[in-house]
Amino acid sequence: MRARACSATAVAIGCALVCAFSCAIATAIAAGAECPTQAQVAEGLTCQCGCGLTVANCNHPMCSFSVPVRAEIDSMIGRGMSRAQIIAFYRHKFGEKVLSAPTAEGFNLLAWTMPFLAVLLGGAFIVITANRWRVAPPASSPPPPGRDRASDSALKRKLEDEIREQL
């Protein structure tokens, strides 16, 4: 009965985590619909000069990639393009490598969700295992029928005699 209660608790926690994750994704999607700034768009793109930073944070003053891209982003924002459209433009132009975070689609969706699932399943495993360890072992069974204490004491005496003979 206790294991079922723990399983129900683990399921409830899992559902809560899925709901929270879904809300976070919905909020991120809704935030992308607003008029973006250059910094917001540039944070979503990785600089291709080799510095490993985002276009917004590239520390090369005359970077051959981030400086022109920032100017182009400003131009695109001026034409009324959304953050998602600008990111999609650069994704099409340079591929997935230009994105500073993997997209939440296809195999990348699995990469986003697996750490959460692993933590959830690991936690459930720990809870279930701990509950099994806490359960008291079954009461010891009575001796099998046909054996009585008299024969046990006779065998014990015989064993002691044989040990004394060996010494």
N, C-alpha and C positions, 0 to 999 in steps of 0.2 A: 504494500500500500504506500509505503514511504517512497519507494522508487518511482511509482507513478506520479506522486506529488512533485518529486524533483524533475521528472521528465516534463510535466506540465509547466513547471517554472522555467525550465530551459527553453521550451517552445515559446512561452510568453516573452522571455528575454529576446529570443531570436526575432520574433515578430516586431518587437519594439525597435530593435536595431535596424531591421529592414525598413520600417516606417521612417525612422530618423534619416536613414541614407536616402530614401526617396524624396523626403522633404528638402534635403540639402541639394539634391540634383535639380528639383523643381525651382528652388530659389536661385540657383546658378543660371538656369535657363531664363528665368524671368529677368535677372539682372543684365543678361546679355541683350535684351530687347531695347534697352535705353540707349540714348545717344552716347557713344563711347568717347573717351579721351585718348590721346596718343599714348599715354602711359599705360592705360588699361589694355590697349591692343598690343603694344610693344612687350608687355609682360607675358603675353601668350605665345610669343615667338622666340626661338633660340637663335642667337647670333651665330652666323656660319663662318666667322673669321677664325674660329678655333679657341676662343677664350672660354667657351662653355657657359657663358652667362646669357641672360635674356637680352633682347634688343634694347630694352629700356635700361638695363644695368651694364651694358658693355662699357668697359673702362678704357678702351682705346680712343683717344681724342679724334683721330682721323681714320676710324675704322671703315674699311671698304664695303662693309655690309650694313652695319647698323645705322650709320649716318644717312645714306640714301634711302634706306627703308623707313626711317622715322619721317623723312620729308614726304615720302610716298604715302605713308599712313595719314599724315596731315591732309594731303591732297584728297585721299579717299574719304576721309571724314567730312571734308568740305563739300564733297559731292553727295553726301547724305548716306553713305554706306554704313551698315551696322558693324559691330565688332565681329559677329559671326561671318558676315560676308567678306570682311577683310582677311580674317584668319583662313577662311576657305580659299580665298585667292592665293595666299602664300602657300597653303597646303598643296594646292593643285600645281603651283609653280615649282616648289622645292621638295614636295613629298612630306611624309610623316616626320622626318627628322627635324623639320623647322619648328614643330610644335614643342612648347616648353612642358606640356603635360600630355600624356596619351589621351586619345578620345575615348569616350564611354560607349564604344560600339564594337561589334565583332569580338575578336580575340582580346582586345584591350579591355572590354567589359569584364571578361574573366579575370584579367590581371588586376582590375580595380576591386573586384568582389572577393577574390580568394583569400586575401589576408584577413578580412572580416569573418569569412566563413571558417577559416582555420582557427581563429581565436574563439569563435563561438563553439565549434565542435570540441576544441581542446578544453574549454571551460566546462562543457557538459560532461566530457569524459572524466575530468577531475572530480566533479560533483558526484557523479554516479559511482566512481571508484571509491571515493571517501565514504559514501553511504554504505557501500558493501563491506568495507573494512570495519565500520562501526557496529554492524549487526553482530549480535552475540552468536558464538558458535552453538550448534545444536547440543542439547544435553547428552552426556555420555550414555551410551546404551548399556543395558545390564549384561552380565556375562552370558555367553551362549548356554543354552540348556544342556544338561548332561555333565557339566563341570561343577564340582562343589569345592568348598574351601578345604575339606579334608584331603582331597587328592592333590590340591595345590600345595598344602603344607608338606605332604609326603614327598612330592617332587622336589620341593625346596630343600628338605633334609637330605635327599639322595644327591642333589647337586652339591650341597655343602660337603658331604662325605667324599665325593669324587674330587673336589677341589683340594681337600685336606690330604688325600692320597697322593696327589700330584706334587705337593710341596714336600 
